[in-house]
Amino acid sequence: MLNFPKSTEFDKRIPKQKFYENMNITANLKRIFVEQIKGISWTNKIAASTINVADGQEVHEIEVFEIALTDNNLDEAVLLQIDREIPYHIVYVLSYDGKYQAWIGYKEKSISGNNSFKVSTYYHTDWLSKDKLQDTLKIVGITLDSVYENFVKQVAGDRLQSDNSEDLKVLVEKDNRRKEIEKQISVLRAKIRKEKQLNRQMEMNEEVKRLKREVDDLC
């Protein structure tokens, strides 16, 4: 479905039951797999053996999974479960009603060192036409590390843009901090609307201004 080299095509259907049968997952997560997903296909494998890029230090394969949905919503816990089970980096393409959405997690090796990964943040595009999704996701880089980093930046869009040559980990950490601050600002503004004492309103407004300056400093 993506405009990737034919050598990367894999086209293998994966029964969704594989991700919840005989595994220690909650009944609620199993219900989400059953109710929200029509099917899962492993459409591409990007590796040094399938495309003219060098193996990476951290990234050795990038899989592309297409997930057909029953509606235009998928609980993020599903992607987290799949990422936990598969020790490779994954690009997800969600499909529903002729539209497509790309998702990717910032996935790095766990400090346990047992070939497991942790995902700290997921990024996704808007719902797009097939052509626009193909224009968004392109294989860019000479190593699998750089191909993966570019996928994350392409999917994240403006959230991970920087004028500085900061590495991806730093950009993700800044974005996570920005989201935390914006949540704090939202909570404070709700409190200000309810607060009757003027001095408390002024104190909280000052805190909002301070937090907004911190967001600006992160840009």
C-alpha positions as CSV (number, residue, x, y, z in Angstrom):
1,M,0.0,0.0,0.0
2,L,2.9,2.3,0.7
3,N,5.1,3.3,-2.1
4,F,8.1,1.3,-0.9
5,P,10.4,-0.9,-3.1
6,K,9.0,-4.2,-4.1
7,S,11.9,-6.0,-2.5
8,T,10.5,-4.9,0.9
9,E,7.0,-6.4,0.3
10,F,6.0,-9.2,2.7
11,D,2.2,-9.4,2.5
12,K,1.5,-11.9,5.3
13,R,-1.7,-11.9,7.2
14,I,-1.3,-12.2,11.0
15,P,-4.3,-13.6,12.9
16,K,-5.2,-11.0,15.5
17,Q,-5.7,-13.8,18.0
18,K,-1.9,-14.3,18.0
19,F,-1.6,-11.1,20.1
20,Y,-4.0,-12.1,22.8
21,E,-4.4,-15.8,23.0
22,N,-2.2,-17.6,25.5
23,M,-0.9,-14.3,26.7
24,N,-1.3,-12.6,30.1
25,I,-3.5,-9.7,29.0
26,T,-6.6,-8.1,30.5
27,A,-10.1,-9.1,29.4
28,N,-10.6,-5.4,28.4
29,L,-7.6,-5.4,26.1
30,K,-8.7,-8.7,24.5
31,R,-12.1,-7.1,23.9
32,I,-10.5,-4.2,22.2
33,F,-8.6,-6.5,19.8
34,V,-11.8,-8.3,19.0
35,E,-14.1,-5.3,18.6
36,Q,-11.9,-2.6,17.1
37,I,-9.8,-4.7,14.6
38,K,-10.9,-6.4,11.4
39,G,-7.5,-7.8,10.5
40,I,-3.7,-7.3,10.6
41,S,-1.3,-7.7,7.7
42,W,2.5,-7.6,7.7
43,T,3.0,-5.7,4.5
44,N,6.7,-4.7,4.4
45,K,10.0,-5.6,6.0
46,I,12.7,-3.0,5.7
47,A,16.2,-4.4,6.4
48,A,19.7,-4.5,5.0
49,S,18.6,-7.8,3.3
50,T,15.6,-6.2,1.5
51,I,16.8,-2.7,0.6
52,N,20.1,-0.9,-0.1
53,V,20.7,0.5,3.4
54,A,23.2,-0.4,6.0
55,D,22.2,-2.2,9.2
56,G,21.8,0.2,12.1
57,Q,23.4,0.1,15.6
58,E,20.0,0.1,17.3
59,V,17.6,-0.7,14.4
60,H,18.0,-4.0,12.5
61,E,14.5,-4.3,10.9
62,I,11.5,-2.0,10.5
63,E,8.2,-3.8,10.0
64,V,5.1,-2.3,8.4
65,F,1.8,-3.5,9.8
66,E,-1.5,-2.5,8.2
67,I,-4.4,-2.8,10.6
68,A,-8.0,-2.7,9.2
69,L,-10.4,-1.1,11.8
70,T,-14.1,-1.5,12.4
71,D,-14.3,2.3,13.0
72,N,-11.9,5.3,12.9
73,N,-10.6,4.7,16.4
74,L,-8.0,2.3,17.9
75,D,-7.0,2.2,21.5
76,E,-3.2,2.9,21.8
77,A,-3.0,-0.1,24.2
78,V,-3.3,-2.4,21.2
79,L,-0.1,-1.0,19.6
80,L,1.7,-1.1,22.8
81,Q,0.8,-4.8,23.2
82,I,2.1,-5.6,19.7
83,D,5.3,-3.6,20.3
84,R,5.9,-5.5,23.4
85,E,5.6,-8.8,21.6
86,I,7.7,-8.0,18.6
87,P,11.4,-7.0,19.1
88,Y,11.7,-4.9,16.1
89,H,10.7,-1.3,15.1
90,I,7.2,-1.0,13.6
91,V,5.3,1.4,11.4
92,Y,1.6,1.0,11.7
93,V,-0.9,1.9,8.9
94,L,-4.5,2.0,10.1
95,S,-7.2,1.8,7.5
96,Y,-10.8,2.7,7.7
97,D,-13.4,3.7,5.1
98,G,-10.8,4.5,2.4
99,K,-8.7,6.6,4.6
100,Y,-5.3,5.9,6.2
101,Q,-3.4,7.0,9.3
102,A,0.2,6.2,10.1
103,W,1.3,5.5,13.7
104,I,4.8,4.9,15.1
105,G,6.2,4.6,18.6
106,Y,9.5,6.0,19.7
107,K,10.9,2.6,20.6
108,E,14.2,2.1,22.3
109,K,16.0,-0.8,24.0
110,S,15.0,-1.5,27.5
111,I,17.8,-1.1,30.1
112,S,17.2,-4.7,31.1
113,G,19.3,-5.7,28.1
114,N,17.2,-8.8,27.3
115,N,16.4,-7.8,23.7
116,S,13.2,-6.1,24.8
117,F,12.0,-2.6,24.0
118,K,10.1,0.2,25.6
119,V,7.8,2.7,23.9
120,S,7.7,6.1,25.5
121,T,5.5,8.0,23.0
122,Y,3.3,7.3,20.0
123,Y,2.9,9.7,17.1
124,H,0.4,9.6,14.3
125,T,-0.7,11.5,11.2
126,D,-4.2,12.8,10.5
127,W,-6.5,10.5,8.5
128,L,-5.2,10.8,4.9
129,S,-5.9,9.6,1.4
130,K,-3.7,6.8,0.1
131,D,-1.8,9.3,-2.1
132,K,-1.1,11.7,0.7
133,L,0.0,9.0,3.0
134,Q,2.4,7.7,0.4
135,D,3.8,11.3,0.0
136,T,4.2,11.5,3.8
137,L,6.0,8.3,4.4
138,K,9.3,7.8,2.5
139,I,12.4,5.8,3.1
140,V,15.1,8.3,3.8
141,G,18.6,7.5,5.1
142,I,21.6,5.3,4.5
143,T,21.3,3.3,7.7
144,L,18.3,1.7,9.3
145,D,18.8,3.9,12.3
146,S,18.4,7.0,10.2
147,V,15.5,5.5,8.2
148,Y,13.7,4.8,11.5
149,E,14.4,8.3,12.8
150,N,13.1,9.9,9.6
151,F,9.9,7.8,9.8
152,V,9.3,9.1,13.4
153,K,9.8,12.7,12.3
154,Q,7.6,12.2,9.2
155,V,4.8,10.8,11.2
156,A,5.2,13.3,14.1
157,G,5.3,16.3,11.7
158,D,5.6,19.7,13.5
159,R,5.8,18.1,16.9
160,L,9.5,17.0,16.4
161,Q,10.7,19.8,14.2
162,S,13.8,21.8,15.3
163,D,16.2,24.3,13.9
164,N,19.0,22.7,15.9
165,S,20.7,19.4,15.0
166,E,19.3,17.7,18.1
167,D,19.0,13.9,18.1
168,L,15.7,12.2,18.1
169,K,15.8,11.2,21.8
170,V,16.2,14.8,22.8
171,L,13.4,16.0,20.6
172,V,11.0,13.3,22.0
173,E,11.9,14.2,25.6
174,K,11.3,17.9,24.8
175,D,7.9,17.0,23.2
176,N,6.9,14.9,26.2
177,R,7.8,17.8,28.5
178,R,5.9,20.2,26.3
179,K,2.8,18.0,26.6
180,E,3.1,17.8,30.4
181,I,3.3,21.6,30.7
182,E,0.4,22.1,28.4
183,K,-1.7,19.8,30.5
184,Q,-0.7,21.7,33.6
185,I,-1.7,25.0,31.9
186,S,-5.1,23.5,31.0
187,V,-5.6,22.4,34.7
188,L,-4.6,25.8,36.0
189,R,-6.9,27.6,33.6
190,A,-9.9,25.5,34.7
191,K,-9.1,26.3,38.3
192,I,-8.8,30.1,37.5
193,R,-12.3,30.0,36.0
194,K,-13.7,28.5,39.3
195,E,-11.6,30.6,41.7
196,K,-13.5,33.5,43.4
197,Q,-10.5,35.1,45.2
198,L,-8.8,37.7,43.0
199,N,-5.4,37.2,44.6
200,R,-5.5,33.4,43.9
201,Q,-6.5,34.1,40.3
202,M,-3.5,36.4,39.9
203,E,-1.1,33.9,41.5
204,M,-2.3,31.1,39.1
205,N,-2.2,33.5,36.1
206,E,1.5,34.2,37.0
207,E,2.1,30.4,37.1
208,V,0.4,30.0,33.7
209,K,2.7,32.8,32.2
210,R,5.8,31.0,33.7
211,L,4.8,27.7,32.2
212,K,4.1,29.3,28.8
213,R,7.6,30.7,28.9
214,E,9.0,27.3,29.6
215,V,7.1,25.9,26.5
216,D,8.6,28.7,24.4
217,D,12.1,27.8,25.7
218,L,11.6,24.2,24.5
219,C,11.0,25.3,20.9
